[in-house]
Amino acid sequence: MANILDYIDWRGDLSFQDSPFCSIDALILSEFAYLPLEGIISEGQEVTVADAFKAYSPENIPENKRIISFQEDNLLFAKMAVAERFKDILVSRYVSFIDSEAEIQFSAMILDLGDGRAFAAFRGTDNTVVGWKEDMALSYLQYTPGQQCAVQYLDSCFYDLSREIIIGGHSKGGNLAVFAAAFCEEPLRERISAVYAFDAPGFSEEIAASEEYSAVLSKVHSFVPESSVVGMLLASSAENTIVRSSSVGIMQHLAYSWEVLRTDFVRSDGLSKSGSFVSRTLSNWLGELSDEDKRNFVDTIFQVIEASDKQTISEINSNKLATYPTVFKAFRGLSEQQQTSFKETLKKLAQSGRNAIRKDT
C-alpha cells in the first residue's frame, strides 16, 4: 500500500494553496524533524528544504545519529527537495542537543510554509540511551525537562510574531507538541490552529486534568496505528484516529508503514486485538505501580545499560559480544534489594498480561 513517500509523488506538484495542508503533510514535516541538520542550518539562518538537501551528505552522518528510519528519511528529504509543495519551505531555528546529566534529548525546527503559516516540528526519540531513558521518565514525572524545553522553545520562536502556528511531532515529538501548545504563553496559544500528535504517549494524570491541557484539546489531532503501543501509554483525552499499517506489532510505530490514499490516511475501525491486549497490559501494569516503583525500575534498567559505556542503542546492539557480558555483570552487581524490586516489577507486568488474556477469554 501507498505511504507518505507515495503521497509526495502524487501531491508534490501542488502548492498548499492548490491542495490545502492536511494531516499527511503534518506527518511528513514531523518525520522531517528526525533529520540531523547540524552544520547545515546555523543559528539565525533560514534555509529552504531544497538548499538544505544540497548541503546534506548522508554518508557523512555519524552512526550515532542514524535512527532506524534513517534510509527512508534520506529518501523523504530527496523527494521533498524537488517537490513544488515542499522544496521552498524555509527551515529555521533548528536546535538539537543532549544533556546526559539532565536526561534531555531535544530537537526542534520551524518550517515556514510560505502562506503565512509556520509549522513547529518536534523530534521524537532518537538513537541515544539518554533519549530512551527520558521517554521512560514520562511514566513517573509530572513533566520532564524536555517538555519544559519545548515550551521555552515555542515561546522564544514566536513571541514577537503574529503568524498562524501549527505544531506537530511523531512519538515523543507529538507529546512535546501537545505539551508546548498547552503551556506556552496564552496569546501564543490563541494563534495555534492545530496540533498533530502521531503515535505519541500521553501525560501524567495531573497534566491531563489541567486547565491548560483542556484549553488546547479541541485543537489536537491524534493519530495511532492499529497495533499502537507508544500512543496508548499514559493519560490522554484526545480522540484517536486509527490508521492502517502495512507492518505488524511495534514496527507499526514507524511512520513509513502508515497507509495513505489521496489526501488522507487509510483508517481502521479500531485497534487490533494485539494492540488492544498490549495497551491493557501496559496500562494496568503502570496503574499498579507507584511513581517511586516506576522511577526505581527505570533507574535500575539504565544503571545496567549505562555500564556498557555505549551512548546509543545501535552501538549496544551492534556490539553484543562485547556489551552483553558487561550488562549482565552490572545486573549481578546490583544490590539484593534492587534485584528483588526489579524482579517483582516484572512479575506484576506478567500478571497484567495474564489478566488481559483472561479478560479476552
DRENDO-1510 file (C-alpha; in Angstrom, 1 decimal, always signed):
<recs>
REC; n; res; u; v; w
REC; 1; MET; +0.0; +0.0; +0.0 .
REC; 2; ALA; +1.0; +3.6; -0.5 .
REC; 3; ASN; +2.7; +5.7; +2.2 .
REC; 4; ILE; +3.9; +9.2; +2.8 .
REC; 5; LEU; +6.6; +8.8; +0.1 .
REC; 6; ASP; +4.0; +8.0; -2.5 .
REC; 7; TYR; +1.9; +11.0; -1.3 .
REC; 8; ILE; +4.8; +13.3; -2.2 .
REC; 9; ASP; +4.9; +11.7; -5.7 .
REC; 10; TRP; +1.1; +12.3; -6.0 .
REC; 11; ARG; +0.7; +15.8; -4.5 .
REC; 12; GLY; +4.2; +17.2; -4.7 .
REC; 13; ASP; +3.5; +19.3; -7.7 .
REC; 14; LEU; +0.7; +21.2; -5.9 .
REC; 15; SER; +1.1; +24.1; -3.5 .
REC; 16; PHE; -0.7; +24.5; -0.3 .
REC; 17; GLN; -3.0; +27.0; -2.0 .
REC; 18; ASP; -3.9; +24.5; -4.7 .
REC; 19; SER; -4.3; +21.5; -2.3 .
REC; 20; PRO; -4.8; +22.5; +1.3 .
REC; 21; PHE; -2.5; +21.4; +4.1 .
REC; 22; CYS; -3.6; +18.1; +5.6 .
REC; 23; SER; -2.6; +15.6; +8.3 .
REC; 24; ILE; -0.3; +13.7; +5.9 .
REC; 25; ASP; +1.7; +17.0; +5.3 .
REC; 26; ALA; +1.9; +17.3; +9.1 .
REC; 27; LEU; +3.3; +13.7; +9.4 .
REC; 28; ILE; +5.9; +14.4; +6.6 .
REC; 29; LEU; +7.1; +17.6; +8.4 .
REC; 30; SER; +7.1; +15.8; +11.7 .
REC; 31; GLU; +9.3; +13.0; +10.2 .
REC; 32; PHE; +11.5; +15.6; +8.6 .
REC; 33; ALA; +12.4; +16.7; +12.1 .
REC; 34; TYR; +14.4; +13.5; +12.6 .
REC; 35; LEU; +17.0; +14.5; +10.0 .
REC; 36; PRO; +20.3; +15.6; +11.6 .
REC; 37; LEU; +20.9; +19.1; +10.1 .
REC; 38; GLU; +23.8; +20.2; +12.2 .
REC; 39; GLY; +26.2; +22.2; +10.1 .
REC; 40; ILE; +23.5; +22.9; +7.5 .
REC; 41; ILE; +21.2; +25.3; +9.4 .
REC; 42; SER; +23.1; +27.6; +11.8 .
REC; 43; GLU; +21.6; +29.8; +14.5 .
REC; 44; GLY; +19.7; +32.8; +13.0 .
REC; 45; GLN; +19.7; +31.3; +9.5 .
REC; 46; GLU; +16.8; +30.3; +7.2 .
REC; 47; VAL; +17.4; +27.7; +4.5 .
REC; 48; THR; +15.0; +26.2; +2.0 .
REC; 49; VAL; +14.4; +22.5; +2.0 .
REC; 50; ALA; +16.0; +22.3; -1.5 .
REC; 51; ASP; +19.1; +24.2; -0.4 .
REC; 52; ALA; +19.4; +22.2; +2.8 .
REC; 53; PHE; +19.4; +19.0; +0.8 .
REC; 54; LYS; +22.2; +20.3; -1.5 .
REC; 55; ALA; +24.4; +20.6; +1.6 .
REC; 56; TYR; +23.3; +17.3; +3.1 .
REC; 57; SER; +25.6; +14.3; +2.8 .
REC; 58; PRO; +24.0; +11.1; +4.3 .
REC; 59; GLU; +27.3; +9.2; +4.1 .
REC; 60; ASN; +28.9; +11.7; +6.5 .
REC; 61; ILE; +26.3; +11.4; +9.2 .
REC; 62; PRO; +27.8; +9.6; +12.2 .
REC; 63; GLU; +26.3; +6.2; +13.1 .
REC; 64; ASN; +25.1; +7.5; +16.5 .
REC; 65; LYS; +22.8; +10.0; +14.7 .
REC; 66; ARG; +21.2; +7.3; +12.4 .
REC; 67; ILE; +17.8; +6.2; +13.7 .
REC; 68; ILE; +16.0; +3.1; +12.5 .
REC; 69; SER; +14.3; +5.0; +9.7 .
REC; 70; PHE; +17.5; +6.8; +8.5 .
REC; 71; GLN; +17.4; +5.4; +5.0 .
REC; 72; GLU; +13.7; +6.3; +4.5 .
REC; 73; ASP; +14.3; +9.7; +6.0 .
REC; 74; ASN; +17.0; +10.3; +3.4 .
REC; 75; LEU; +14.6; +9.4; +0.6 .
REC; 76; LEU; +11.9; +11.6; +2.1 .
REC; 77; PHE; +14.4; +14.5; +2.1 .
REC; 78; ALA; +15.3; +13.9; -1.5 .
REC; 79; LYS; +11.7; +13.8; -2.6 .
REC; 80; MET; +10.8; +17.0; -0.7 .
REC; 81; ALA; +13.8; +18.8; -2.2 .
REC; 82; VAL; +12.4; +18.6; -5.7 .
REC; 83; ALA; +8.6; +18.8; -4.9 .
REC; 84; GLU; +7.0; +22.1; -5.6 .
REC; 85; ARG; +4.9; +21.6; -2.4 .
REC; 86; PHE; +7.9; +21.3; -0.1 .
REC; 87; LYS; +11.1; +22.5; -1.7 .
REC; 88; ASP; +10.7; +26.2; -0.9 .
REC; 89; ILE; +9.7; +25.7; +2.7 .
REC; 90; LEU; +12.1; +27.8; +4.9 .
REC; 91; VAL; +13.7; +25.9; +7.7 .
REC; 92; SER; +14.9; +27.9; +10.7 .
REC; 93; ARG; +15.5; +27.8; +14.5 .
REC; 94; TYR; +17.0; +24.3; +14.2 .
REC; 95; VAL; +18.2; +23.1; +17.6 .
REC; 96; SER; +19.5; +19.7; +18.7 .
REC; 97; PHE; +21.2; +18.8; +21.9 .
REC; 98; ILE; +21.6; +16.1; +24.5 .
REC; 99; ASP; +22.2; +16.7; +28.2 .
REC; 100; SER; +23.1; +13.4; +29.9 .
REC; 101; GLU; +23.0; +14.9; +33.4 .
REC; 102; ALA; +19.6; +16.5; +33.0 .
REC; 103; GLU; +18.5; +13.5; +30.9 .
REC; 104; ILE; +17.3; +15.5; +28.0 .
REC; 105; GLN; +17.3; +14.7; +24.3 .
REC; 106; PHE; +15.7; +17.6; +22.4 .
REC; 107; SER; +15.5; +18.8; +18.9 .
REC; 108; ALA; +13.1; +21.1; +17.0 .
REC; 109; MET; +12.8; +23.3; +14.0 .
REC; 110; ILE; +10.4; +25.9; +12.5 .
REC; 111; LEU; +9.2; +25.4; +8.9 .
REC; 112; ASP; +7.7; +28.4; +7.1 .
REC; 113; LEU; +5.0; +27.1; +4.8 .
REC; 114; GLY; +5.1; +30.3; +2.6 .
REC; 115; ASP; +1.4; +31.1; +3.1 .
REC; 116; GLY; +1.6; +33.0; +6.3 .
REC; 117; ARG; +1.7; +29.9; +8.5 .
REC; 118; ALA; +4.6; +28.2; +10.4 .
REC; 119; PHE; +4.9; +24.6; +11.4 .
REC; 120; ALA; +6.9; +23.9; +14.6 .
REC; 121; ALA; +8.2; +20.3; +14.4 .
REC; 122; PHE; +9.5; +18.5; +17.5 .
REC; 123; ARG; +11.7; +15.5; +17.1 .
REC; 124; GLY; +10.8; +12.2; +18.7 .
REC; 125; THR; +13.2; +9.8; +20.4 .
REC; 126; ASP; +16.4; +9.3; +18.6 .
REC; 127; ASN; +19.1; +6.6; +18.9 .
REC; 128; THR; +20.6; +7.7; +22.2 .
REC; 129; VAL; +20.4; +6.0; +25.6 .
REC; 130; VAL; +19.5; +9.4; +27.1 .
REC; 131; GLY; +16.5; +9.8; +24.8 .
REC; 132; TRP; +15.1; +6.4; +25.7 .
REC; 133; LYS; +15.6; +7.0; +29.4 .
REC; 134; GLU; +13.8; +10.3; +29.1 .
REC; 135; ASP; +10.9; +8.6; +27.4 .
REC; 136; MET; +10.5; +6.1; +30.3 .
REC; 137; ALA; +10.7; +9.0; +32.8 .
REC; 138; LEU; +7.3; +10.2; +31.4 .
REC; 139; SER; +5.8; +7.4; +33.4 .
REC; 140; TYR; +6.6; +8.8; +36.8 .
REC; 141; LEU; +7.4; +12.5; +36.3 .
REC; 142; GLN; +4.6; +15.1; +36.3 .
REC; 143; TYR; +6.5; +16.8; +33.5 .
REC; 144; THR; +10.0; +16.2; +32.1 .
REC; 145; PRO; +12.9; +18.7; +31.4 .
REC; 146; GLY; +12.3; +18.0; +27.7 .
REC; 147; GLN; +8.7; +19.2; +27.9 .
REC; 148; GLN; +9.8; +22.4; +29.7 .
REC; 149; CYS; +12.4; +22.9; +26.8 .
REC; 150; ALA; +9.6; +22.5; +24.3 .
REC; 151; VAL; +7.5; +25.3; +26.0 .
REC; 152; GLN; +10.6; +27.6; +26.2 .
REC; 153; TYR; +11.4; +26.9; +22.5 .
REC; 154; LEU; +7.9; +27.7; +21.3 .
REC; 155; ASP; +7.7; +30.9; +23.4 .
REC; 156; SER; +11.1; +32.1; +22.1 .
REC; 157; CYS; +10.4; +31.4; +18.5 .
REC; 158; PHE; +7.0; +33.2; +18.2 .
REC; 159; TYR; +6.9; +35.8; +21.0 .
REC; 160; ASP; +7.3; +38.7; +18.5 .
REC; 161; LEU; +5.5; +37.3; +15.5 .
REC; 162; SER; +1.8; +37.2; +14.5 .
REC; 163; ARG; +1.7; +34.2; +12.2 .
REC; 164; GLU; -0.7; +31.3; +12.4 .
REC; 165; ILE; +1.0; +28.4; +14.1 .
REC; 166; ILE; +0.7; +24.6; +13.5 .
REC; 167; ILE; +2.6; +22.2; +15.8 .
REC; 168; GLY; +3.4; +18.6; +15.4 .
REC; 169; GLY; +5.6; +15.6; +16.2 .
REC; 170; HIS; +5.9; +11.9; +16.0 .
REC; 171; SER; +6.3; +9.7; +19.1 .
REC; 172; LYS; +7.8; +11.8; +21.9 .
REC; 173; GLY; +7.8; +14.7; +19.5 .
REC; 174; GLY; +4.0; +14.6; +19.5 .
REC; 175; ASN; +3.9; +14.6; +23.3 .
REC; 176; LEU; +6.2; +17.7; +23.3 .
REC; 177; ALA; +4.0; +19.4; +20.7 .
REC; 178; VAL; +0.8; +19.0; +22.8 .
REC; 179; PHE; +2.6; +20.0; +26.0 .
REC; 180; ALA; +4.1; +23.1; +24.4 .
REC; 181; ALA; +0.8; +24.1; +23.0 .
REC; 182; ALA; -0.9; +23.7; +26.3 .
REC; 183; PHE; +1.7; +25.6; +28.5 .
REC; 184; CYS; +3.0; +28.3; +26.1 .
REC; 185; GLU; +2.1; +31.9; +26.7 .
REC; 186; GLU; -1.6; +32.4; +26.3 .
REC; 187; PRO; -1.5; +35.0; +23.5 .
REC; 188; LEU; +0.6; +32.5; +21.6 .
REC; 189; ARG; -1.7; +29.6; +22.3 .
REC; 190; GLU; -4.6; +31.5; +20.7 .
REC; 191; ARG; -2.7; +31.7; +17.4 .
REC; 192; ILE; -2.2; +27.9; +17.3 .
REC; 193; SER; -4.7; +26.5; +14.8 .
REC; 194; ALA; -3.8; +22.8; +15.1 .
REC; 195; VAL; -1.6; +20.3; +17.0 .
REC; 196; TYR; -0.7; +17.0; +15.4 .
REC; 197; ALA; +0.4; +14.1; +17.6 .
REC; 198; PHE; +1.4; +10.9; +15.7 .
REC; 199; ASP; +1.5; +7.8; +17.9 .
REC; 200; ALA; +2.5; +10.0; +20.9 .
REC; 201; PRO; +2.5; +8.9; +24.5 .
REC; 202; GLY; +0.1; +10.8; +26.9 .
REC; 203; PHE; +0.7; +12.6; +30.2 .
REC; 204; SER; +0.6; +12.3; +33.9 .
REC; 205; GLU; -2.8; +12.4; +35.5 .
REC; 206; GLU; -2.1; +15.9; +36.8 .
REC; 207; ILE; -1.3; +17.3; +33.3 .
REC; 208; ALA; -4.2; +15.5; +31.7 .
REC; 209; ALA; -6.6; +17.1; +34.3 .
REC; 210; SER; -5.1; +20.6; +34.0 .
REC; 211; GLU; -7.0; +23.6; +32.6 .
REC; 212; GLU; -4.1; +24.3; +30.2 .
REC; 213; TYR; -4.4; +20.9; +28.6 .
REC; 214; SER; -8.2; +21.1; +28.4 .
REC; 215; ALA; -7.9; +24.5; +26.7 .
REC; 216; VAL; -5.9; +23.1; +23.8 .
REC; 217; LEU; -7.6; +19.7; +23.5 .
REC; 218; SER; -10.0; +20.8; +20.8 .
REC; 219; LYS; -7.0; +21.6; +18.5 .
REC; 220; VAL; -5.3; +18.3; +19.0 .
REC; 221; HIS; -5.4; +15.8; +16.1 .
REC; 222; SER; -4.1; +12.4; +17.4 .
REC; 223; PHE; -3.3; +9.5; +15.1 .
REC; 224; VAL; -2.2; +6.0; +16.1 .
REC; 225; PRO; -1.7; +2.8; +14.1 .
REC; 226; GLU; -3.8; -0.4; +14.7 .
REC; 227; SER; -1.3; -2.0; +17.0 .
REC; 228; SER; -0.2; +1.1; +18.8 .
REC; 229; VAL; +1.9; +0.7; +21.9 .
REC; 230; VAL; +3.6; +4.1; +22.4 .
REC; 231; GLY; +0.4; +6.1; +21.6 .
REC; 232; MET; -1.6; +4.2; +24.2 .
REC; 233; LEU; +0.6; +4.9; +27.1 .
REC; 234; LEU; -0.4; +7.3; +29.9 .
REC; 235; ALA; -3.3; +9.6; +30.1 .
REC; 236; SER; -4.9; +11.4; +27.2 .
REC; 237; SER; -8.3; +12.8; +26.5 .
REC; 238; ALA; -7.6; +13.3; +22.7 .
REC; 239; GLU; -9.8; +11.2; +20.4 .
REC; 240; ASN; -7.5; +8.9; +18.3 .
REC; 241; THR; -7.8; +8.4; +14.6 .
REC; 242; ILE; -6.7; +4.8; +14.0 .
REC; 243; VAL; -4.6; +4.3; +10.9 .
REC; 244; ARG; -4.0; +1.1; +8.9 .
REC; 245; SER; -0.4; +0.0; +8.8 .
REC; 246; SER; +1.5; -2.3; +6.5 .
REC; 247; SER; +3.7; -3.6; +9.3 .
REC; 248; VAL; +3.0; -5.7; +12.4 .
REC; 249; GLY; +3.4; -5.2; +16.1 .
REC; 250; ILE; +5.7; -2.4; +17.4 .
REC; 251; MET; +7.1; -1.8; +13.9 .
REC; 252; GLN; +3.8; +0.0; +13.2 .
REC; 253; HIS; +5.2; +2.9; +15.2 .
REC; 254; LEU; +7.3; +3.8; +12.1 .
REC; 255; ALA; +5.6; +6.5; +10.0 .
REC; 256; TYR; +6.6; +4.9; +6.7 .
REC; 257; SER; +4.3; +1.9; +7.4 .
REC; 258; TRP; +1.2; +4.1; +7.7 .
REC; 259; GLU; -1.1; +3.7; +4.7 .
REC; 260; VAL; -2.4; +6.7; +2.8 .
REC; 261; LEU; -4.9; +7.2; +0.0 .
REC; 262; ARG; -5.0; +10.5; -1.8 .
REC; 263; THR; -5.0; +13.2; +0.9 .
REC; 264; ASP; -6.0; +11.1; +3.9 .
REC; 265; PHE; -4.8; +8.1; +5.9 .
REC; 266; VAL; -6.4; +4.8; +5.3 .
REC; 267; ARG; -8.4; +4.4; +8.5 .
REC; 268; SER; -9.2; +1.3; +10.6 .
REC; 269; ASP; -12.4; +0.8; +12.7 .
REC; 270; GLY; -10.4; +0.1; +15.9 .
REC; 271; LEU; -7.2; -1.2; +17.5 .
REC; 272; SER; -6.2; -4.7; +16.5 .
REC; 273; LYS; -6.5; -7.5; +19.1 .
REC; 274; SER; -2.8; -7.4; +19.7 .
REC; 275; GLY; -2.8; -3.7; +20.1 .
REC; 276; SER; -5.7; -3.8; +22.5 .
REC; 277; PHE; -4.0; -6.5; +24.5 .
REC; 278; VAL; -0.7; -4.7; +24.8 .
REC; 279; SER; -2.5; -1.4; +25.6 .
REC; 280; ARG; -4.5; -3.0; +28.5 .
REC; 281; THR; -1.5; -4.9; +29.8 .
REC; 282; LEU; +0.8; -1.9; +30.0 .
REC; 283; SER; -1.9; +0.5; +31.3 .
REC; 284; ASN; -2.9; -1.9; +34.1 .
REC; 285; TRP; +0.7; -2.6; +34.9 .
REC; 286; LEU; +1.6; +1.1; +35.2 .
REC; 287; GLY; -1.5; +1.8; +37.2 .
REC; 288; GLU; -0.4; -0.7; +39.8 .
REC; 289; LEU; +3.0; +0.8; +40.3 .
REC; 290; SER; +3.7; +3.9; +42.4 .
REC; 291; ASP; +5.8; +6.7; +41.0 .
REC; 292; GLU; +8.7; +5.6; +43.2 .
REC; 293; ASP; +8.4; +2.0; +41.9 .
REC; 294; LYS; +8.5; +3.3; +38.3 .
REC; 295; ARG; +11.5; +5.5; +39.0 .
REC; 296; ASN; +13.4; +2.7; +40.7 .
REC; 297; PHE; +12.6; +0.3; +37.8 .
REC; 298; VAL; +13.8; +2.8; +35.1 .
REC; 299; ASP; +16.9; +3.7; +37.1 .
REC; 300; THR; +17.8; +0.1; +37.6 .
REC; 301; ILE; +17.4; -0.7; +33.8 .
REC; 302; PHE; +19.6; +2.2; +32.8 .
REC; 303; GLN; +22.2; +1.7; +35.6 .
REC; 304; VAL; +22.7; -1.7; +33.9 .
REC; 305; ILE; +22.6; -0.3; +30.3 .
REC; 306; GLU; +25.0; +2.6; +31.1 .
REC; 307; ALA; +27.6; +0.1; +32.4 .
REC; 308; SER; +28.3; -0.7; +28.8 .
REC; 309; ASP; +29.6; +2.9; +28.3 .
REC; 310; LYS; +27.7; +3.0; +25.0 .
REC; 311; GLN; +25.9; +6.2; +24.0 .
REC; 312; THR; +23.4; +4.8; +21.6 .
REC; 313; ILE; +21.1; +1.8; +21.4 .
REC; 314; SER; +22.5; +0.7; +18.0 .
REC; 315; GLU; +26.0; +0.6; +19.5 .
REC; 316; ILE; +24.8; -1.8; +22.2 .
REC; 317; ASN; +23.0; -4.0; +19.6 .
REC; 318; SER; +25.9; -4.0; +17.1 .
REC; 319; ASN; +28.5; -5.0; +19.8 .
REC; 320; LYS; +26.5; -7.7; +21.6 .
REC; 321; LEU; +29.6; -9.9; +22.3 .
REC; 322; ALA; +31.3; -7.0; +24.0 .
REC; 323; THR; +28.5; -5.2; +25.7 .
REC; 324; TYR; +26.1; -8.0; +26.8 .
REC; 325; PRO; +28.6; -9.6; +29.3 .
REC; 326; THR; +29.2; -6.2; +30.7 .
REC; 327; VAL; +25.4; -5.6; +31.1 .
REC; 328; PHE; +24.8; -9.0; +32.7 .
REC; 329; LYS; +27.8; -8.4; +35.1 .
REC; 330; ALA; +26.3; -5.0; +36.0 .
REC; 331; PHE; +22.9; -6.6; +36.8 .
REC; 332; ARG; +24.6; -9.2; +39.0 .
REC; 333; GLY; +26.4; -6.3; +40.8 .
REC; 334; LEU; +23.1; -4.7; +41.8 .
REC; 335; SER; +22.2; -4.8; +45.4 .
REC; 336; GLU; +19.9; -7.6; +46.6 .
REC; 337; GLN; +17.1; -5.0; +47.2 .
REC; 338; GLN; +17.4; -3.6; +43.6 .
REC; 339; GLN; +17.3; -7.1; +42.1 .
REC; 340; THR; +14.3; -8.1; +44.2 .
REC; 341; SER; +12.4; -4.9; +43.4 .
REC; 342; PHE; +13.2; -5.3; +39.7 .
REC; 343; LYS; +12.0; -8.9; +39.6 .
REC; 344; GLU; +8.8; -8.0; +41.5 .
REC; 345; THR; +8.0; -5.3; +39.0 .
REC; 346; LEU; +8.5; -7.7; +36.1 .
REC; 347; LYS; +6.2; -10.2; +37.9 .
REC; 348; LYS; +3.5; -7.5; +38.0 .
REC; 349; LEU; +3.9; -7.0; +34.3 .
REC; 350; ALA; +3.5; -10.7; +33.6 .
REC; 351; GLN; +0.4; -10.8; +35.9 .
REC; 352; SER; -1.1; -7.8; +34.0 .
REC; 353; GLY; -0.6; -9.8; +30.8 .
REC; 354; ARG; -2.4; -12.8; +32.2 .
REC; 355; ASN; -5.3; -10.7; +33.4 .
REC; 356; ALA; -5.6; -9.2; +30.0 .
REC; 357; ILE; -5.7; -12.7; +28.4 .
REC; 358; ARG; -8.4; -13.8; +30.9 .
REC; 359; LYS; -10.5; -10.8; +30.1 .
REC; 360; ASP; -10.3; -11.6; +26.4 .
REC; 361; THR; -11.2; -15.3; +27.1 .
</recs>
